[in-house]
Amino acid sequence: MKTIHPSAVIDLGCEIGENTKIWHFTHVSEGAKIGAGCVLGQNVYVAPGVRIGNNVRIQNNVSLYEGVTLEDDVFCGPSMVFTNVINPRAHVSRKSEFRPTLVRRGATLGANSTVVCGHTIGRYAMVGAGAVVTKDVENHHLVVGVPARTIGYVCVCGVTAEFSYGAARCPACSRVFSGLITYQEGEPHGEA
């Protein structure tokens, strides 16, 4: 069952998965595809061709422009920004120059952060509030600042990893990080 607020505008020709909730003044355009179990907050815009996976949370005042893809379990904080053109001008049409943005599974984009188009945010990466992403972010990296830079590593559970003896360990769930590969102690090694 879908929950769609009466003030939302849902164009014909879009796809919305089961158990997705769409709140006040949100607009989902024709050709957009939204997975199951998502929540789109107030005043969200989803452009034609945007792809949103399952269990995605998009907070208030976020616009997803053409070329944006969010994989499963992505979190977009309030008022974070995506772009789709590098050098916009009001008097120059650059629709043929849109650059895609890919946000991989489990990534978090903090409140008021900006992701400049043409980049990939890695799996379970975390972009801090107000950061400006101007290059790809690797899996599990914690980035902050303008421009965003890596200051640490984040576990699948969202807790910052601690380092000792050349390895990183999550203090909350005990996952051990070896490069960009994580595993639970006692489990076969592989990406979490």
Steps between C-alpha positions, in 0.01 A plus 500: 500500500633844405439816701481814287403833654218679311724803435762289317514507119553155351533504121365218286773266379710487817550187710461495878572185702287348773506647851654825377387820671492834317429811705381860457572698181725233347510464120589169330544546124408273212768237440635504857531167678477468879550168679313341789505617860627851426410824677503831310458795733335835445586703187708233324534515121576186294585577136430282196735204474614508865545154653448443872558157655322332790490627859632847408435797731489845340446780750323833439601743223715268287488513117619199302576620149531301180804273518479421874488135607464393864557134579328318790517632858627851413428787740476859367498755783282812509567758228798316350567588135571308180614678184497373141702762306855616573479851352137616497389822333141617478541604136686183382320166468721219630251212521726297272782543755324354807741284699376198696534464876495157666447453872585140591322277749477616861666840453397800712497858370482744791274803536588790267776303327552548126596231249642651182387293201710237328614324815436176688444475874622157610321232697432594862694825463394797712504861381493740796250784536588798280778319310550563127591186303715585196647153432408135549464378859633149568306225680472554878679839490387779732541834322448854630581856400518718191617332288420170671800300617535166679543521877416142594310186419142403578357157567191355334316585824598869471751518785849642442766229502789508749856419396757283679785281379441600137137390487169672556228360723146616561451559874125435467473176301865378498538487122865508396607706199784384279536757225147542368399143587312436825408184682369381834744303710432132449326557166645438155684807375314709246327830455240570766 
